[in-house]
Amino acid sequence: MSIHVGIDVGGTFTDAVAIADGREVRGKALSTKDVTTGILDSLEVLRGQLDLDSESFFEQISRFALGNTIVTNAVDELKFAPIGLLTTAGFRDLLRISRSARGDARDPHDLGPRADILPREAIREISERVDANGEVLVPVAESDIRAAVESLLENGAEAIAVCFLWSFLNPAHEESVARFLEGNYPDVPYSISSRLSPVYREYERMVTTALDAAVKPLVSSHFSNLAAEMKNRGLKCPVQIMQVHGGFLSVQATSEAPIAMFNSGPVGGVTGARLLGTALGISKILTADMGGTSLDAAAIVDGEFRVSSRATVGEWPTSLTAVDIETIGSGGGSIAWVDGRGLLRVGPHSAGSVPGPACYGRGGEQPTVTDAALTMGLINPNYYLGGTIDLDAERARSSVAHYIGKPLGLATDRAAQGIYRLTVAQMSNALRKLTVNRGLDPRDFTMVAFGGACGMFAAAIAEQAGVQRVVIPRTSAVFSAYGLMHADSIYSIVQTSPWTFDASADELERAFDKLQGQAEKWFENEGIPQGQRELVREADMKFAGQIFEVTTRLPDTPFTEDDKEALRQRFIEDYESEYGAGTAWAEAEILLINARVRAIGASKVQEVTHRKGEDVPLEVTQRTIVDPKTAESLEVDVYRHIYDAKEPILGPCIVEEPDTTIYVPPGSKLHVNVDHLSIVLASGDAYSPSILSTKAES
């Protein structure tokens, strides 16, 4: 037997999926602070379903894909290791000067300087200077390096970050620091910007380097413990870890640049949604991944998800290339509270798995979104995770009444409904940012909803966001873990390589040749066969006088003079696709700033051959709930074993799966796609027949 495993470590639950000889099993376990224990607990659920002993289970795993929240949580919670930073003399305050304190917030109370990644006193200036042509003007002295490093370590630094002004053109001075650290302090982790992100814009480059150094001590202990434990249990295949750019890297490559694990888990869900969309013939998809801590949303158009070359990590702009995911702090564990102005708020703080929502009975007192849903009757307290966790409905109701109902003068049902509606409003706004704010019509999109909590809110989110169809996969509760198994290995290399159309094509080709050499070396080190290798060439380009760039794809073949006009036209098309028809300044000079090569190692995952629903008859009961729209009592049918349904089902109703709950509001219909084990929710005739059969158009 060959077993493929995908694991997604979330803030509340650790999700797991396995495919073994065509059979798919899935499971959940509570996430733990040490991460490894939660992973092992979820693997134990899979092992039990496959009815294997521990030794046989681990020995037969031939692919192990992992998405995790170690880096994401550290950034979100500002829990960094103490670090020191070396920078060029005169640039000590670069992080504080920043770009601007302004963001999307409209509330002046939310405007202010970004948090410090490290205090000012942990930054040392080094007398060195390289000019804009990469020529050394002021050499770096080892005595200066020694004095700065020793001072930082004496003050408690656990890692060193190095970001010199023009190091992306000439890394010699940063490499001198690296050699000094390796020779004198081999146990001190460090990050240098010329290896991590050799691109211009010193602020974003310094942020990226500082964040990477600040999470390195945290990541090293987690993965060394995990690797040791998995090896002790018999795992023979490598552990592959999802990266922010949408592909896998090995544990070794990840340890060299751990900041690239930010949003590791949510990227798996986007990958899974893209695969499902292709199978169902859906060209425009919005993903909505609602777990215990947050909602993560992304857009997929014609099988491609949007990738940003200036990803925002937490509250900081960086120079990372990343899948564009919109994240808000609204999940099942998000805490509802009343602010000083007497306004109801939900999130961004989460109860997590410990102490968890009030209904868990683990010490949590404040009401969460899960407590509100339980109070409204949307969740069955005796069937949470298939009945493996008992929920205390009375504790949830008391919490909602005390913390929300009493201060706002609302009945308990109305207070719970208020939490539900505010959560929906916040999540629908995330989808509108991806559509309306970018000039796209949400009515053209289908929402793929997943995550353990999303089914209760999916129809309401879609309605408020203007989306008319929702697809909920059978594996929705563990869908990110499912997507992780199917993602490719990807290595992205970028280098600032200024070029204009007046320059020779050979000059640009030399820049790409250098990057492709690094990509080929990575292919060899990762052992990726020739038939599974792909190289993608891209460039960040802009019109002269503009600040930021748009990424454009280049031909895969060597770039020649004959390709210049095609590249110019492709950039103009990409620019207008981003900003609207007619916005391109076609007469202006076009500048190419960064050259990028993405090395892709295609994955090969077992096919799931068990496509039909369970041979268990449809089960229907009734339950009284609080109507999410009116807060009035509403009698609804409750369905289990829904994949045995032969006809569409009209809402209002509830679908109970062992690991998720789906609410279908009045006016919506539920359609079952047995072939792809998905549920389609649509208003009226908004569904497309093509997504209800295997004969989907490509």
C-alpha positions in Angstrom: 0.0 0.0 0.0 1.2 3.5 -0.8 -0.2 6.3 1.3 -0.2 10.1 0.5 -0.8 12.4 3.4 -1.7 16.1 3.6 -1.6 18.0 7.0 -2.8 21.5 7.6 -2.0 22.9 11.1 -4.5 25.7 11.9 -5.0 27.9 14.9 -7.7 25.6 16.4 -7.6 22.3 14.5 -5.0 20.2 12.7 -6.6 18.8 9.6 -5.5 15.6 7.9 -6.3 13.8 4.7 -4.8 10.5 3.3 -5.2 8.7 0.1 -4.4 5.0 0.3 -4.8 2.8 -2.8 -7.6 5.1 -4.0 -9.4 5.3 -0.8 -9.7 8.7 0.9 -9.9 9.2 4.6 -9.9 12.4 6.7 -9.6 13.5 10.3 -9.2 16.4 12.7 -7.4 16.9 16.0 -7.0 19.9 18.2 -3.9 21.9 17.4 -1.2 22.1 20.1 1.3 24.7 21.1 4.2 22.4 20.2 2.6 21.7 16.8 4.1 18.2 16.6 1.6 16.7 19.1 -1.3 18.0 17.1 0.1 16.6 13.9 0.7 13.2 15.5 -2.9 13.2 16.9 -4.4 13.9 13.5 -2.2 11.1 12.0 -3.5 8.8 14.6 -7.1 9.5 13.4 -6.0 8.6 9.8 -4.2 5.5 11.0 -7.3 4.3 12.8 -9.5 4.8 9.8 -7.1 2.8 7.6 -6.9 0.1 10.3 -3.1 -0.2 10.3 -0.7 -0.6 13.1 1.6 2.4 13.7 4.7 0.9 12.1 3.0 -0.1 8.9 1.2 3.2 8.6 4.3 5.4 8.8 6.4 3.1 6.6 3.9 3.1 3.8 3.6 6.9 3.6 5.2 7.8 0.3 4.2 11.5 0.3 3.9 13.8 3.3 2.8 17.4 2.6 2.6 19.9 5.4 1.0 23.4 5.8 1.4 25.1 9.1 0.8 28.3 11.0 4.1 28.6 13.0 5.3 31.6 11.1 1.8 33.0 10.5 1.0 32.9 14.2 4.3 34.4 15.2 3.8 37.3 12.8 0.1 37.9 13.7 0.8 37.7 17.4 4.2 39.6 17.2 5.9 36.8 19.1 9.4 37.1 17.6 12.7 35.9 18.8 15.1 38.7 19.9 17.3 39.6 16.9 20.0 42.1 15.9 20.2 43.9 12.6 23.3 45.1 10.7 22.7 47.8 8.2 24.6 50.5 6.2 25.7 53.5 8.2 23.1 56.2 8.1 20.1 53.8 7.6 19.5 52.7 11.2 16.0 54.3 11.3 14.8 52.8 8.0 12.3 50.4 9.6 10.8 53.3 11.7 10.6 55.7 8.8 8.8 53.0 6.8 6.5 53.9 3.8 3.4 55.2 5.6 1.2 54.4 8.5 -1.9 54.5 6.3 -3.6 51.3 5.3 -7.2 50.2 4.4 -8.5 51.4 7.8 -11.1 54.2 7.8 -11.2 54.5 11.6 -8.6 57.0 12.8 -8.2 54.9 15.9 -6.7 52.1 13.8 -4.1 54.4 12.1 -0.6 54.5 13.6 2.9 53.3 13.1 3.6 49.7 12.4 4.8 47.5 15.3 8.6 47.1 15.8 10.0 43.9 14.5 13.0 44.7 16.8 13.9 47.7 19.0 16.1 50.5 17.7 18.8 49.6 20.2 19.2 46.2 18.5 20.3 47.8 15.2 24.0 48.5 14.4 25.4 50.6 11.6 28.3 49.3 9.6 30.6 51.7 7.6 30.3 50.2 4.1 29.1 51.5 0.8 28.5 50.1 -2.7 27.3 52.4 -5.4 24.4 52.1 -7.8 26.6 50.2 -10.3 27.7 47.7 -7.7 31.2 49.1 -7.3 32.7 49.1 -3.8 33.3 52.7 -2.5 33.9 51.9 1.2 35.1 48.4 2.0 33.7 46.7 5.1 36.1 46.0 7.9 36.0 42.7 9.8 36.7 44.6 13.1 33.5 46.6 12.6 31.6 43.3 11.9 33.1 41.7 15.0 32.3 44.6 17.3 28.7 44.9 16.0 27.9 41.2 16.2 29.4 40.7 19.7 27.5 43.7 21.0 24.2 42.4 19.6 24.8 38.9 21.0 25.8 40.3 24.4 22.4 42.1 24.5 20.5 38.9 23.9 20.1 38.6 20.1 19.3 35.0 19.1 19.7 35.6 15.4 21.3 38.2 13.1 19.7 39.9 10.1 22.0 41.7 7.6 20.6 44.2 5.0 23.1 46.6 3.3 21.9 49.3 0.9 23.1 48.1 -2.5 23.8 44.4 -1.6 21.3 43.2 -4.3 23.8 44.4 -6.9 27.0 43.4 -5.1 26.6 41.0 -2.1 30.3 40.9 -1.2 29.9 42.8 2.1 26.9 40.8 3.3 28.8 37.6 2.4 31.7 38.9 4.6 29.3 39.0 7.5 28.0 35.5 6.7 31.6 34.1 6.7 32.3 35.8 10.0 29.2 34.3 11.6 29.8 30.8 10.3 33.5 30.9 11.4 33.0 32.4 14.8 29.3 31.8 15.8 28.2 28.7 13.8 25.2 28.1 16.1 23.7 31.6 15.6 21.1 31.6 12.8 21.3 34.5 10.4 19.6 36.0 7.3 21.2 38.1 4.7 19.1 40.1 2.2 21.2 39.3 -0.9 20.4 35.6 -0.6 16.9 36.0 0.7 15.6 38.8 -1.6 18.1 40.3 -3.9 15.8 43.1 -5.2 15.8 46.9 -4.9 13.6 48.8 -2.4 15.6 48.7 0.7 12.7 49.1 3.1 10.8 46.0 1.9 14.0 44.1 1.6 15.0 45.0 5.2 11.5 44.0 6.5 11.7 40.6 4.8 15.2 40.0 6.1 14.3 41.0 9.7 11.2 38.9 9.7 13.0 35.9 8.4 15.7 36.2 11.2 13.0 36.8 13.8 11.2 33.5 13.1 14.3 31.3 12.5 14.9 30.3 16.1 11.2 29.5 16.5 11.0 27.4 13.4 14.2 25.4 14.0 13.0 23.9 17.2 9.6 23.0 15.8 10.9 21.2 12.7 13.8 19.5 14.4 11.3 18.0 16.9 8.9 17.0 14.2 11.5 15.5 11.9 13.0 13.5 14.8 9.6 12.2 15.9 8.5 11.2 12.4 11.7 9.4 11.7 11.4 7.5 15.0 8.0 6.3 14.0 9.3 5.0 10.6 8.6 7.8 8.1 11.0 7.3 5.2 9.8 9.9 2.6 10.8 13.6 2.9 8.5 16.1 4.6 7.4 18.7 2.1 6.4 22.1 3.4 4.1 24.6 1.6 5.5 28.0 0.9 3.8 31.4 0.4 4.4 31.3 -3.3 2.2 28.3 -3.8 4.6 25.4 -4.0 6.6 23.0 -1.8 10.2 23.1 -0.5 12.1 20.6 1.6 12.6 21.0 5.3 16.2 22.0 4.6 15.3 24.7 2.1 12.5 25.9 4.3 14.9 26.3 7.3 17.1 28.6 5.2 14.2 31.0 4.5 11.3 30.3 7.0 9.5 33.5 6.4 8.3 31.9 3.1 6.0 29.7 5.2 3.7 32.6 6.0 0.1 31.6 5.0 1.4 28.1 4.3 -1.9 26.4 5.1 -4.3 28.7 3.2 -2.2 28.4 0.1 -3.1 24.7 0.1 -6.8 25.5 0.0 -6.4 27.8 -3.0 -4.5 25.0 -4.8 -7.3 22.6 -4.0 -10.0 25.0 -5.2 -8.1 25.5 -8.5 -8.1 21.7 -9.1 -11.8 21.4 -8.2 -12.6 24.4 -10.5 -10.9 22.7 -13.4 -12.7 19.4 -12.8 -16.1 21.2 -12.7 -15.4 23.6 -15.6 -15.6 26.8 -13.5 -13.4 29.6 -14.9 -13.8 32.2 -12.2 -13.6 31.2 -8.5 -13.6 33.0 -5.2 -12.3 30.9 -2.3 -13.6 31.3 1.2 -11.6 29.3 3.8 -13.1 29.8 7.3 -11.4 27.9 10.1 -11.1 28.5 13.8 -9.1 31.7 13.7 -9.6 33.5 10.4 -11.2 33.6 6.9 -8.8 33.5 4.0 -10.0 34.4 0.5 -8.5 34.4 -2.9 -9.5 34.8 -6.6 -8.8 32.3 -9.3 -9.4 33.2 -13.0 -8.9 30.7 -15.8 -7.1 28.3 -13.6 -4.5 30.9 -12.3 -4.5 32.4 -8.9 -3.2 35.9 -8.4 0.4 36.2 -7.3 1.8 39.4 -5.7 5.4 40.3 -6.0 5.2 42.6 -3.0 3.3 40.4 -0.5 2.0 41.9 2.8 3.1 39.8 5.7 1.0 40.7 8.8 1.1 44.5 8.8 4.4 44.8 6.8 5.0 45.1 3.1 7.7 42.7 2.0 9.6 41.8 -1.2 8.2 38.2 -1.1 6.4 36.7 -4.1 3.2 35.2 -2.7 -0.2 33.9 -3.6 -2.5 36.9 -3.1 -4.7 35.9 -0.1 -7.0 38.3 1.7 -7.2 37.4 5.4 -9.4 38.7 8.2 -9.7 37.7 11.8 -13.1 36.1 11.6 -13.2 32.4 12.3 -15.1 29.9 14.4 -13.0 30.8 17.4 -13.0 34.6 17.0 -14.1 36.3 20.1 -17.2 38.6 20.1 -16.9 41.7 22.3 -18.4 45.1 22.9 -16.0 48.0 22.5 -15.8 51.3 24.5 -18.2 52.9 22.2 -20.9 50.3 22.8 -20.4 48.7 19.4 -20.4 44.9 18.8 -17.1 43.6 17.4 -16.0 40.2 16.3 -12.3 39.3 16.2 -9.5 39.6 15.4 -8.6 37.8 18.7 -9.3 34.1 18.8 -9.9 31.7 21.6 -7.9 29.1 19.6 -8.0 25.5 20.8 -6.9 26.4 24.3 -9.0 27.6 26.1 -11.3 27.5 23.1 -14.9 28.7 22.8 -17.0 28.8 26.0 -18.9 25.7 24.8 -15.7 23.6 24.8 -15.7 23.8 28.6 -11.9 24.2 28.6 -11.8 27.4 30.5 -12.9 29.9 27.8 -15.4 32.4 29.1 -15.9 35.0 26.3 -18.3 34.1 23.5 -17.0 33.2 20.1 -18.6 32.7 16.7 -19.0 29.0 17.4 -20.8 29.8 20.7 -23.2 32.1 18.7 -23.9 29.4 16.1 -24.5 26.9 18.9 -26.9 29.3 20.6 -28.8 29.7 17.3 -29.2 26.0 16.9 -27.1 25.8 13.8 -24.7 23.3 15.4 -25.8 20.1 17.0 -24.0 19.9 20.4 -24.0 16.1 20.3 -22.6 15.7 16.7 -19.6 18.1 16.8 -16.8 16.4 14.9 -19.1 13.4 14.5 -19.8 13.3 18.3 -16.2 13.1 19.4 -16.4 16.4 21.2 -19.4 17.3 23.4 -20.4 21.0 23.4 -22.0 22.7 26.3 -24.9 24.6 24.8 -26.0 26.2 28.0 -22.5 27.5 28.7 -22.4 29.0 25.2 -25.8 30.7 25.7 -24.8 32.1 29.1 -21.6 33.5 27.6 -23.5 35.2 24.7 -26.1 36.6 27.2 -23.5 37.9 29.7 -20.9 39.5 27.4 -23.1 40.6 24.5 -26.8 40.6 25.3 -26.6 42.3 28.7 -24.3 45.3 27.7 -26.2 45.9 24.5 -29.7 45.3 26.0 -30.5 42.5 23.6 -32.2 39.1 24.1 -29.8 36.2 23.9 -31.1 35.0 20.5 -30.8 38.5 19.1 -27.3 38.9 20.5 -26.2 35.6 18.9 -27.8 36.7 15.6 -25.9 39.9 15.8 -22.6 38.0 16.1 -23.6 35.9 13.1 -24.5 38.9 10.9 -21.4 40.9 11.8 -19.2 37.9 11.0 -20.9 37.5 7.6 -20.5 41.2 6.9 -16.8 41.1 7.6 -16.2 38.0 5.5 -18.2 39.3 2.5 -16.2 42.5 2.6 -13.1 40.3 2.1 -14.6 38.9 -1.1 -15.6 42.3 -2.3 -12.0 43.5 -2.0 -11.1 40.7 -4.5 -13.8 41.6 -6.9 -15.6 45.0 -6.8 -12.5 46.8 -5.6 -10.6 45.5 -8.6 -13.3 46.2 -11.1 -14.6 42.6 -11.3 -18.2 41.6 -11.2 -18.8 39.1 -8.3 -21.9 37.7 -10.2 -19.4 36.1 -12.7 -17.8 34.1 -9.9 -18.5 30.8 -8.1 -17.5 30.6 -4.5 -15.7 27.5 -3.3 -16.3 27.4 0.4 -14.3 25.2 2.8 -12.9 25.1 6.3 -14.7 23.5 9.2 -16.8 26.6 10.0 -17.6 28.0 6.5 -20.6 25.9 5.7 -22.8 27.6 8.3 -22.0 31.0 6.7 -21.3 30.3 3.0 -24.7 31.1 1.6 -25.0 34.3 3.6 -21.5 35.4 2.6 -22.2 34.8 -1.0 -25.5 36.7 -0.9 -23.9 39.8 0.6 -20.9 39.6 -1.7 -23.1 39.3 -4.8 -22.0 35.8 -5.7 -24.8 33.5 -6.9 -23.3 30.0 -6.7 -21.5 28.2 -3.9 -19.7 24.9 -4.2 -18.8 23.1 -0.9 -16.6 20.1 -1.4 -17.2 16.9 0.5 -13.7 17.3 2.1 -14.5 21.0 2.9 -13.5 20.6 6.6 -10.0 19.5 5.7 -9.8 20.9 2.2 -6.6 22.8 2.7 -4.9 19.6 3.7 -6.4 18.0 0.6 -5.0 20.7 -1.6 -1.6 20.5 -0.1 -1.3 16.9 -1.3 -1.8 18.1 -4.9 0.5 21.1 -5.0 3.7 21.2 -6.9 7.2 21.8 -5.6 8.2 25.3 -6.6 11.4 27.3 -6.2 11.2 31.0 -7.0 14.4 33.0 -7.8 14.3 36.8 -8.3 17.0 39.3 -9.0 16.9 43.0 -9.8 18.1 43.3 -13.3 17.4 46.8 -14.8 16.7 46.6 -18.5 15.0 48.8 -21.2 13.9 48.0 -24.7 16.8 50.1 -26.1 19.2 47.6 -24.6 20.2 44.3 -26.3 18.1 41.2 -25.9 21.3 39.3 -25.0 21.7 41.4 -21.9 18.3 40.3 -20.6 18.9 36.7 -21.6 22.1 36.6 -19.6 20.2 37.7 -16.5 17.7 34.9 -17.0 20.5 32.3 -17.8 22.0 33.0 -14.4 18.7 32.4 -12.6 17.9 29.3 -14.6 21.3 27.9 -13.6 20.2 28.2 -9.9 16.9 26.6 -10.8 18.5 23.6 -12.5 20.8 23.2 -9.4 17.6 23.1 -7.2 16.0 20.5 -9.5 19.0 18.3 -9.0 19.2 18.8 -5.2 15.5 18.0 -4.8 15.8 14.9 -7.1 13.0 16.0 -9.4 12.9 13.9 -12.6 13.3 15.6 -16.0 9.8 14.8 -17.1 8.3 16.7 -14.1 10.4 19.9 -14.5 9.1 23.2 -15.8 10.7 26.6 -15.9 8.6 29.8 -16.0 10.2 33.2 -16.8 8.6 36.4 -15.5 9.6 40.0 -15.2 8.4 42.9 -13.0 7.8 45.8 -15.4 6.5 49.4 -15.3 6.1 52.6 -17.3 8.8 55.1 -16.6 7.9 57.4 -13.8 5.7 54.9 -12.0 6.5 53.5 -8.5 5.4 49.9 -8.6 5.5 47.2 -11.2 3.2 44.6 -12.9 4.5 41.1 -13.4 4.5 39.8 -17.0 5.4 36.4 -18.3 8.2 36.0 -20.9 8.6 33.3 -23.6 10.1 30.1 -22.3 12.6 30.0 -25.1 15.7 32.2 -25.2 14.8 35.9 -25.5 15.8 37.5 -28.8 15.4 40.9 -30.5 12.4 39.5 -32.3 10.6 38.9 -29.0 10.8 42.6 -27.9 7.5 43.8 -29.4 5.6 40.7 -28.2 6.9 41.4 -24.7 5.9 45.1 -24.9 2.3 44.2 -26.0 2.0 41.5 -23.3 3.0 43.9 -20.6 0.4 46.5 -21.9 -2.3 43.7 -21.8 -1.3 42.7 -18.3 -1.3 46.3 -17.1 -4.8 46.9 -18.4 -6.0 43.6 -17.1 -4.9 44.9 -13.6 -6.0 48.5 -13.8 -8.6 48.6 -16.6 -8.9 49.1 -20.3 -7.3 52.2 -21.6 -5.1 52.8 -18.5 -1.8 51.9 -20.1 0.5 54.7 -21.1 1.5 53.0 -24.3 3.7 55.9 -25.5 5.9 55.9 -22.4 9.2 54.1 -22.0 8.8 50.7 -20.4 11.3 49.6 -17.7 12.0 46.0 -16.7 13.1 46.0 -13.1 13.2 42.4 -11.7 13.9 39.1 -13.5 12.3 36.0 -12.0 12.4 32.3 -12.7 10.0 29.8 -11.1 11.2 26.2 -11.1 8.2 23.9 -10.9 8.4 20.2 -10.1 5.0 18.7 -11.0 3.4 16.5 -8.3 2.0 13.0 -8.9 -0.7 12.1 -6.5 -2.9 9.0 -6.3 -6.3 9.3 -7.8 -9.3 8.9 -5.5 -11.3 6.1 -7.1 -14.1 6.0 -4.5 -16.2 8.7 -6.2 -19.7 7.6 -5.2 -21.6 8.6 -2.1 -21.9 6.4 0.9 -24.2 3.4 0.7 -26.2 4.8 3.6 -29.8 6.0 3.1 -30.6 9.7 3.5 -31.5 10.6 7.1 -33.9 13.5 7.8 -34.8 14.9 11.2 -36.1 18.3 12.3 -34.7 21.1 14.5 -35.7 24.5 15.6 -33.1 27.2 15.0 -32.8 31.0 15.2 -33.3 32.4 11.7 -30.0 34.3 10.9 -31.9 37.0 9.1 -34.8 37.6 11.4 -33.8 36.1 14.7 -37.2 34.4 14.8 -37.7 30.7 15.5 -37.5 28.6 12.3 -38.3 24.9 11.9 -35.8 23.2 9.5 -35.1 19.8 8.2 -31.7 18.4 9.1 -30.0 16.0 6.6 -27.3 13.4 7.1 -25.8 11.2 4.4 -26.7 13.9 1.9 -24.9 12.2 -1.0 -27.7 9.7 -1.2 -30.1 12.6 -2.2 -31.6 12.0 -5.6 -33.3 15.4 -6.1 -32.4 19.1 -5.3 -33.4 20.1 -1.8 -35.0 23.5 -1.1 -33.9 25.6 1.9 -34.2 26.3 4.7 -32.4 23.2 5.9 -29.2 22.0 7.6 -26.7 19.4 6.4 -24.7 17.6 9.1 -21.5 16.0 8.1 -19.2 14.5 10.8 -16.7 17.4 10.5 -18.8 20.3 9.2 -22.3 21.8 9.2 -24.0 23.5 6.2 -26.9 25.9 6.5 -29.1 26.4 3.4 -31.3 29.5 3.8 -34.8 30.0 2.4 -34.8 30.6 -1.3 -31.7 28.6 -2.0 -31.5 25.1 -3.4 -29.0 22.4 -2.6 -27.8 20.2 -5.5 -25.5 17.2 -5.0 -22.7 16.4 -7.4 -22.0 12.8 -6.6 -19.2 12.5 -9.2 -17.1 15.1 -7.5 -18.5 14.7 -4.0 -19.6 18.4 -3.8 -22.6 20.3 -2.7 -23.8 23.2 -4.8 -25.9 26.0 -3.3 -27.6 28.4 -5.6 -30.4 31.0 -5.6 -33.2 30.1 -8.0 -31.7 29.0 -11.3 -28.3 30.5 -10.7 -26.6 27.1 -10.8 -24.9 25.8 -13.9 -25.8 22.2 -14.9 -22.2 21.7 -16.0 -21.1 21.7 -12.4 -23.5 18.9 -11.5 -22.0 16.3 -13.7 -18.6 15.0 -14.8 -19.1 16.3 -18.3 -17.9 19.8 -17.3 -16.6 22.1 -20.0 -12.9 22.8 -19.7 
